[in-house]
Amino acid sequence: MTNQIQSAADALLEAYRTRSPIEPLTPMFAQAPLSTAYEIALAQVESWVKAGDAVKGHKVGLASRAMQRQAGVDQPDFGHLTTSMFHLEHQPIPADTYIQPRIEPEVAFVLSKPLTGPGVTVAEAAAAVDFVLASLEIVDSRIRDWKIGIFDTVADNASSGGVVLGSRPVRLTDVDLRLSGCNLSVNGELVATGAGGAVLGSPLNSLVWLANTVGPLGVTLEPGHVVLPGSVTRAVPIAPGDAIVADFAGIGSVTAILGENK
């Protein structure tokens, strides 16, 4: 199994390098537990870190019913966010970074204290949050045509791609994350709406789930790190040249621009 894990990780790393998707991994790992998929993902993270990248946070994927229906799964997953995934808002993001990108609006947590599960409560999670930001996550799949099951997306680092953070920090005490509505627009056209309550009842519950899920794996959510708790809407396909805006009530807006292909 160790050889299979490394082979799958290498195939995904090659897909990143060539921007050529691979076939789904699920048939090859039909009898494998989900923990094997996380091992495949971690092997890629270790390769990126060895090459000079650094882990700057985590993301929870498939946290809303809309996203679970869209992906055909019934549970959340998580992935790692690295330095190279973060982009400044309003600045063109190289389109050739991605294979088949989609956009998701999320409320990003920035931590001031470490969180280590299991046993983290909502109260402890809230106390560990420094502030929240409006954010846009670019999700991408190295699996051909997004034909993913839960094993595929977990192995593919939860389909992580890129992150754009807004620039207006907001304290938790100043906003009700459950009721914060969001309008998602692409090129000035409203394409989706949602609210924080779509994410496991509250984005804060997603943070708790993450801390308690990664804790037994020896992972601590670190101060200063960013946690993306999950999309408040379905994921929307985007194309080179698109300008995307997510506007969250009580939090503010964030703009991402996908550059033209060279």
C-alpha positions in Angstrom: 0.0 0.0 0.0 2.9 2.4 0.7 4.0 2.1 -2.9 0.4 2.7 -4.1 0.1 5.8 -1.9 3.3 7.3 -3.2 2.4 6.5 -6.8 -0.9 8.2 -6.4 0.7 11.3 -4.8 3.3 11.4 -7.6 0.5 11.3 -10.2 -1.3 14.2 -8.6 2.0 16.2 -8.3 2.6 15.6 -12.0 -1.0 16.8 -12.7 -0.1 20.0 -10.8 3.1 20.4 -12.9 1.6 19.7 -16.3 -1.9 21.0 -15.7 -3.1 17.7 -17.1 -5.8 15.9 -15.1 -5.7 12.3 -14.2 -8.4 9.6 -14.0 -10.2 9.1 -10.6 -8.3 7.3 -7.9 -11.4 5.6 -6.4 -11.3 2.4 -8.6 -7.7 1.7 -7.6 -8.4 2.2 -3.9 -11.9 0.8 -3.7 -11.3 -1.1 -0.5 -9.0 1.4 1.2 -10.1 3.5 4.2 -10.4 7.3 3.9 -7.3 7.6 6.0 -5.3 6.3 3.0 -6.6 9.3 0.9 -5.3 11.6 3.6 -1.9 9.9 3.4 -1.8 10.6 -0.3 -2.6 14.2 0.3 0.0 14.5 3.1 2.7 13.1 0.8 2.0 16.0 -1.6 2.1 18.5 1.2 5.5 17.1 2.4 6.8 17.4 -1.2 5.7 21.1 -1.4 7.3 21.9 2.0 10.6 20.2 1.0 10.5 22.4 -2.2 10.3 25.6 0.0 6.5 26.1 0.4 5.0 26.4 3.9 1.7 25.5 5.5 -0.3 28.6 6.3 -3.6 27.1 7.3 -6.3 24.6 6.5 -9.6 24.4 4.6 -12.7 22.5 5.3 -14.4 21.3 2.1 -17.9 20.0 1.4 -19.2 21.5 4.6 -22.6 22.7 3.2 -25.4 20.6 1.8 -25.1 22.5 -1.5 -21.5 21.4 -1.9 -22.1 17.9 -0.7 -24.9 17.5 -3.3 -22.8 19.0 -6.0 -19.9 16.6 -5.3 -22.1 13.6 -4.5 -20.7 13.1 -1.0 -22.1 13.1 2.5 -19.4 14.4 4.8 -16.8 17.2 5.1 -13.1 16.8 4.4 -10.1 19.0 5.0 -6.9 20.1 3.2 -3.8 22.2 3.7 -3.3 25.8 2.6 0.2 26.7 1.6 1.9 30.1 1.0 1.8 29.7 -2.8 -2.0 29.4 -2.7 -2.6 32.9 -1.3 -3.2 35.8 -3.8 -3.9 39.5 -3.3 -7.4 40.7 -4.1 -7.8 42.9 -7.2 -4.5 41.5 -8.6 -4.7 39.2 -11.6 -4.2 35.6 -10.7 -2.3 33.5 -13.3 -5.1 31.4 -15.0 -2.6 28.8 -16.1 -2.1 27.9 -12.4 -5.4 25.9 -12.6 -6.9 23.1 -14.7 -10.7 23.5 -14.1 -11.2 26.2 -11.5 -14.4 27.0 -9.6 -15.0 29.8 -7.0 -16.4 29.5 -3.5 -17.3 32.4 -1.1 -16.2 31.8 2.5 -15.8 33.5 5.8 -12.1 33.0 6.7 -11.0 32.6 10.3 -7.6 34.0 11.4 -6.5 32.4 14.7 -4.8 34.1 17.6 -4.4 31.0 19.7 -3.6 27.3 18.9 -6.4 24.8 18.7 -5.7 21.2 19.3 -8.4 18.5 19.4 -10.0 16.2 20.2 -12.4 17.8 22.7 -12.4 21.4 21.3 -15.6 23.1 22.1 -17.4 26.0 20.3 -16.5 28.3 23.2 -12.8 27.4 22.9 -12.9 27.8 19.1 -14.5 31.2 19.4 -11.9 32.3 21.9 -9.1 31.2 19.5 -10.3 33.4 16.6 -8.6 36.8 16.3 -10.9 38.0 13.5 -12.7 37.0 10.3 -12.3 38.1 6.7 -14.4 37.8 3.6 -12.7 35.4 1.3 -12.9 33.6 -2.0 -11.4 30.1 -2.5 -10.5 28.9 -5.9 -11.1 25.2 -5.9 -9.6 23.0 -8.6 -9.5 19.3 -9.3 -6.6 17.3 -10.6 -9.2 14.6 -11.4 -10.5 14.7 -14.9 -13.9 16.5 -15.4 -14.4 16.8 -11.6 -15.5 13.1 -11.6 -14.7 12.9 -7.9 -15.8 10.8 -4.9 -14.9 11.5 -1.3 -11.6 9.5 -1.7 -10.6 11.5 -4.8 -11.1 14.9 -3.3 -9.4 14.0 0.0 -6.4 12.6 -1.8 -6.3 15.8 -4.0 -5.9 18.0 -0.9 -9.6 18.7 -0.7 -9.5 20.1 -4.2 -7.5 23.1 -3.0 -6.4 25.7 -5.5 -6.1 29.3 -4.3 -7.2 31.8 -1.7 -8.0 35.5 -1.9 -8.6 37.3 1.4 -10.5 40.5 2.0 -8.9 43.4 3.8 -11.5 44.3 6.4 -10.9 42.3 9.7 -14.1 41.8 11.7 -14.3 40.6 15.3 -16.6 37.6 16.0 -18.5 39.8 18.5 -19.4 42.2 15.7 -21.2 39.8 13.4 -23.5 36.8 13.6 -21.8 34.4 11.2 -24.9 32.2 10.9 -27.0 35.1 9.6 -24.4 36.8 7.4 -25.8 36.6 3.9 -23.5 36.5 0.8 -24.0 37.6 -2.8 -21.6 36.1 -5.3 -21.2 37.9 -8.6 -19.1 37.1 -11.6 -18.4 39.9 -14.1 -21.2 42.0 -12.4 -23.8 39.2 -12.7 -25.3 37.7 -9.5 -24.6 33.9 -9.8 -25.3 32.6 -6.3 -26.5 33.6 -2.8 -26.1 32.0 0.6 -25.5 32.5 4.3 -23.1 31.4 6.9 -25.7 29.1 8.4 -25.3 26.8 5.3 -21.9 25.7 6.7 -22.6 23.1 9.3 -25.2 25.4 10.9 -22.4 28.0 11.5 -18.9 28.4 10.1 -17.7 28.2 13.8 -19.0 24.6 13.9 -16.8 23.9 10.9 -13.7 25.2 12.8 -14.6 23.0 15.7 -15.0 20.0 13.4 -11.6 20.7 11.8 -9.7 21.1 15.1 -11.2 17.8 16.5 -10.5 16.0 13.2 -6.9 17.0 12.7 -5.9 16.8 16.4 -5.8 13.0 16.6 -3.5 13.2 13.5 -1.0 15.2 15.5 -1.9 18.5 13.8 -2.5 21.8 15.7 -4.2 24.8 14.2 -1.6 27.5 14.7 -1.8 31.2 15.7 -1.8 33.4 12.6 -3.0 30.6 10.4 -6.1 30.9 8.1 -9.0 28.5 8.3 -11.5 28.3 5.5 -14.6 26.7 7.0 -16.5 25.9 3.7 -18.5 27.6 1.0 -21.8 29.3 1.7 -22.9 28.6 -1.9 -22.4 26.0 -4.6 -19.0 26.2 -6.4 -19.3 28.3 -9.6 -17.0 27.6 -12.6 -14.8 30.5 -13.6 -12.7 31.3 -16.7 -9.7 33.5 -17.6 -10.6 37.2 -17.4 -13.4 36.7 -14.9 -13.8 39.2 -12.0 -15.5 37.7 -9.0 -16.9 39.5 -6.0 -18.3 38.1 -2.8 -20.2 40.5 -0.6 -20.9 39.4 3.0 -23.4 41.3 5.2 -21.6 42.7 8.2 -18.2 41.5 7.0 -17.5 43.2 3.7 -16.5 42.2 0.2 -13.6 40.6 -1.5 -12.6 40.6 -5.2 -10.7 38.0 -7.1 -9.5 38.5 -10.7 -8.5 35.5 -12.8 -6.0 36.7 -15.3 -6.1 36.0 -19.0 -4.3 33.0 -20.4 -0.8 33.9 -21.8 
